[in-house]
Amino acid sequence: MSGRKIGDVILDLNNISLSFGGVKALQNISFNVMEHEVRAIIGPNGAGKSSMLNVINGVYHPQEGEIIFRGEHRRDMDTHQAAEQGIARTFQNIALFKGMSVLDNIMTGRNLRMKSNLFMQALWIGPARREELEHRQKVEEIIDFLEIQHIRKTPVGRLPYGLQKRVDLARALAMEPEVLLLDEPMAGMNVEEKQDMCRFILDVNDQFGTTIVLIEHDMGVVMDISDRVVVLDYGKKIGDGVPDEVRANPEVISAYLGASH
């Protein structure tokens, strides 16, 4: 792996339980995420992986347990709070503005960082103008970093799926997150697109020092790029450790062999 230094615990999830009606999506799950690491959450379909990501960024509020983010205890997050505190997220089903250009889509990720009010932005005066130029500079850096210069003016809806996923990653990076949540960043991709995405994820982690939590189905990918892996099955945690430990865990093996993998 790279020369980056894994730090202290940045995110701690303690005894998280989440139910919808009578369905227990998550049952008493605890694990932590360390600064600068790539932390994977894996498990068969219906294991509770997306629910866990939704708890971390405040879409769902658990009935039990607590989240400690950078030493601050809370029962749950709300989405705006999570974003303001530096947690960004990409989605399994791409939620980009299809009619807007790549550049404009990535700019929407900067909105959280803009200080000037809408009136000033509309008139584009003084501070708003300076700020807009600064934000554009940041967005251009991300466009270069993810090698999407050639499509910066293209409407997102016209792009092939693999590139749309890359734009989604760019928009999340535009928020300059400390923790980046990736929900199946490689779903629906061919082998070449997956290799590209793996490289970009590792580069983001390495060069920006961003902590990454990802859900991914492709076990080969997970084992290659993750520092540690937590395994869920039917809403319970059945494994947690470095890739080799998880790979050798009998409970994990049987969960995957028992599923359609």
DAWOTA-V495753 format. One record per helix or strand of 2 or more residues. SS is the DSSP state (H for helix, E for strand). FROM is the first residue (numbers start at 1). LEN is the number of residues. Records with the same first field share a line. If there is no record, write none. Layout:
BEGIN
SS: FROM-LEN ; FROM-LEN
END
This chain:
BEGIN
E: 9-12 ; 23-12 ; 38-5 ; 64-6 ; 72-3 ; 87-4 ; 179-5 ; 211-5 ; 228-6 ; 236-6
H: 49-8 ; 79-6 ; 102-7 ; 111-3 ; 118-6 ; 126-20 ; 149-3 ; 156-3 ; 161-13 ; 191-18 ; 219-7 ; 243-6 ; 250-9
END
